[in-house]
Every structure is written in C-alpha cells, then in structure tokens.
C-alpha cells in the first residue's frame, strides 16, 4: 500500500514534523470569529476608551506581536494558547494598520481595500511559487510558517478595510453587513461540501471573510444606537468574548481534537 499525499503536499516537506497550526474544526472557526471581534473591539477600547491613542496602541501591539511571533517560531509544534494569542494580536494589528492609514494618513477605504487585495494576491503567489502549495496541512517548515502568518496579517488588514468600506461608506449598516458576510461564508461552505470547491481555496476565502464578519459583529454590539449599533459596552464585550476564547482553547488543550499528529518517517516508506 502506497502513501497518497494530500492536496498541497510537497516531496521536500518533512512530513514527520509536528504541525505548527491547528486542524480546521468548528472550534477553529468559532475561536477565529471571536478573536476577530476582539481584535476590532480591543483596538478601539485601547485607542479611545483607555485613551492610549492610535499611535501608542499600535506601538504596544506591534511589540507584543513581534515577541509572540518569535515564541511561535521557537516552538516545534502547535501550542493552542500561543497560537490563538498570536491570532488575537494579529487581529488587533490588522485593525490598527487599516485605522492608521485611514485616520492618520487619510487614505480612503476603497484604496486600502484595493492595496491589501493586491498584497494578498502577491503573498499567495509568492507562497505558491516557492512552496508549490497553499495548504495549511503543510505548515511544517519555518518558511511555510512565515508565509502563513504573513497571509493571515494581510487578511486581517484587508477584512478591516473591506468591512468598514461596506458597512460605513456604502451605508449598508452593521447588521446587514453581518448578514451579508455570514451569507458569503455559507455560500463558500456549500460550494466546498456540495460543489467540490477546492479545499484550499475555500479555506482562505472563508478566512478572509470571517474578518469583516467579526468586525461587523463587534461594531454592531459596541457602537451606539444612533450609529446603528446596540450600544453594549466595549469592556463587557471584550470580557465575554475573551472568556469564550479562553474556554474553547482550554477545551482544545484538554481534548486535543484539533491536533495534526506528526507523521513518522516509517509511514512515508511505501509498503
């Protein structure tokens, strides 16, 4: 019996290495959306509610991000607490990148959306040209992990810009924006499971759209009623969402349902 490589595998990948990212489960998507929402609300909370200001909030977040990335690259396997902490930080950073361009430099949202769309295409193209795959099941080398995190950072910045553009500039509102993005994710899910849409394409498309989905959810909950929101306090939203994330990550640590176990060298030898 011969081993059949999965989509996106490459002969040079050390398949016996531990995966550095989680398996994609329902828990993955729930934590991702909640982390995205926290990224939106936490950035606003630090910037305005605590009076840090946009520049200081950006500096603190980027320093934490660099330290956390160094820790992530230093470990040899997927560690749920570190991985999801990094996702939350990247979510906040992606929000701040777009906010800085919009608020400090006056770049229109239509322009930032276009710029980040092009940047994401460039990242994916370079990743594929170098590694011959975009599959998350192949994140077992430092170079692939670098592409992975760079792509995620750009998706967060793009999602923030696109979400704000649709919700604010097109006057769609936070509630209808939430419905729109949820519908798009449902369509991608249906395309994957019902119409055999490529798994790698479906994953990244859904990953991109969960960013504006989470942002719309955060804005809907925290923005005042006269701005189309529900007026829930940012402190309460951050605490509740962080609590859910911590609870789910704790569940993942206990059950290991999202672990991609290492493949041994022996398993790679044709029988």
N, C-alpha and C positions, 0 to 999 in steps of 0.2 A: 504494500500500500504506500502510495507516494503522498507527500505533503502537498496540499494545494494552497498556494499563497493567497491571502485575501487581497481584495482590491486595494491598490495603493502600496503594497509591499514592494520592496526593492531588494535585490540579491545582496547588496552590501550592508543592509541593516542588521545589526547584531540582535537577532530575534530572541536570544536567551536573556537579554537585558530586561530589567524591570521597566514597565511603562511609567512615564512621568506624568500622565494625565488620567483622569477617571474614565471608566466606561460610561457611555451615554445611556442613562436610565431616566425615568420620570423624575427621580430625585435631582438629577443633574439639571434638568430644565427648570424645576421649581426653585432651586437654590440660585440658578443663573438669573432668573427673572427678579427674585427678591434682592439679589446682590446688585442688580442693575437699578432697581428702585432706590435702594440705599445709596448707590452712587449718585443719583440725582438729588435726593433729599439731603444727604450728608454734606455734599458740596455746598448746597445753598445754606444749610444750617451753620457750617463753619464760616462761610463767607459773610452772611448777613446777620443771622441770629446771634452768633457769638462775637461778631464784629472783627473777625480776623482780617477781612478784606480779601479780595480776589488774589492779589499777588502773594500775600503771606500764606494763604491756604494752599496755593499752587506749590510754593517752595517746600512747605512741610510735607505735602502729599508726595511730591516727586522724590524727596529724600527717603521717605518711608518705602516708596516703590523700589528704588534702587537697592536698598538694603534687603528688602524681601526677595527681589529677583536674584540677588547674589546667593541668598539662602536656598532658594528654589533650585538654582543650577548646581549648588554644592551637594544637595542630597541625591541619592542614587535611585530613588523610587518615588512614586506618588504618595504624598502625605496629605490627607484631606484638609487638616487645619491650615497648613501652609499654602496649599493650592488655592483654597477658597478665600483665604485672607488676601492673597495676591489678586484674585479676580475682583474682589471688592475695591482694592486700591486702584486697580486699572480702570474700574468703572468710574471712580471719583476723578481720576486723572483724565480720562477721556472726556468727561463732562467739563472739566476745567480748561482743557485745551480749546474746546469749542467756545466756551464762555469768554476766555481771554481774547480769542480772535474777534469775537462779536462785540464784547463790551469795551475792551481796551484799545483795539485796533480798528474797530468799526467795519470789519469785513462782513458783508451781507451773508445771511444764512444760505442763500442759493449758491453763493460762491464757495463757502466752506463745504457744503454738501457735495458739490462737484469735485472740489480738491480732494476730499477724503475718499470719494468714489474712485477717482483715478489712482490715488495712493494705494487703495486696497487691491485694485487690479494689478498694479506694479508688484506689490508684495506677493500676491498669489502667483503671478507669472514667474517671478524670480525663484520662489519656493519650488514650483513645479519644474522649472528648467534645471535647477540644481539637484533636486531630490527625486524627480520623476513621480511625485505623489503629493497629494494634499490630505491624505488620510490621517485622522487623529490616532488611528491604531498603530501608526508608525513612529510615534514620538518617543524614540528610544536613543537618540543621539543629541548632543548639545546643539549642533547646527539646526536640526529639525525643531528642537525646542525653542531656539531663538526665533525662527520663522513663525512658529505657533504663537508665541507671546506678542510678537510684533503685529501679526494679523489681528489678534484679539484687541490690542490697543487701538488700532485703526478702526475696527468695527465699532468700538465704543464711541470714538470721536465722531464717526460717520452717523451712528444711530442718534447721537445727541443732536447733531445739526439737522438731520432729516426729520427727526421727531419734532423739534422746535419749528422747523420750516412749515411742516404740515399743520401742526396744532395752532400756531400763532399767526404766521404770515398768510396762510390760506384760510384762516378763520374757521377751521373745522371744529376746534374746541377739544378739550382733553378727553371728554367722554367718548365722542365719536372717533377720535384718534385711536383710543384704546380698542374700540370695536373694529376699526379698520385693520390695525396691526394683528389683533387676535385672529381676524378672518384670513389674513395673509398666511399666518402660521398654520392655520387649519388647512388652507389650500395646499401648502407645501407638504404637510403631513399626509394628506390624501394623495397627493402626487407621488410621494415616496412609496406608501404602502399599497395604493390602488393602481397606480400607473407606472410603477417601476422607475420613478425618478431616481437618478444616480444618488447613492447614499452620501457620498462626499459633498456633492452639490447641495443636496437637501439640508445637510447638517449646517453648512456655512451660511446658506440663505436664511435658515431659521435662526441661527446665532446672531446674524446681523439684525434681523427684525425684532428679536427679543429686547434689543437695546431701546429702540423708541417705544416698544410696548411697556417696558418697565418705567421709562421716563414719563410716559403719559399717565401711568398708574400713580407714580409719585406726585406728579403735578396735580392730578385730579383730587388726590387725597389732601394735599397740603395747601394748594392755592386758595385764596379767599373766594367767597361765593360770588362776589362781583366780578371776579376774573374767570369764573366758570369752574371753580374747584369746590371742594366740600369743607374747606377750612379746618381740617384736622391739624393739630399742632405737629410741627416737624419733629419735636422731641419725642412725642408719643409714637409717631410713625417709625422713626429710627429705632427706638427701643423694641417695639413689637417685631419689626422685620428682622432686626439683628437677633432677637430671641429665637425666631423661627429658623433662621440660618444656622445658629449655634445648635439648636435641637436636631436639625436634619444632618448636620455634619457629625454630631455625636452619634446619631443612628448609623451613619455610614462607617464610622470608625468601629462601632460595635459589631456590625453585620458583615462588613467588607463586600457588600453587594455590588460595589462599583469598582472593584479591583480587577485589573487585567494582569493575570499572573504571568510570571516570566516563562518563556518557552525555553526548554533546555536544549543544549547543543545536540543531545541524543535524539530529540524529537525531530530535528531537522534532517537527520540521515534517512534517506529512502529505505524502506523496509522491503 
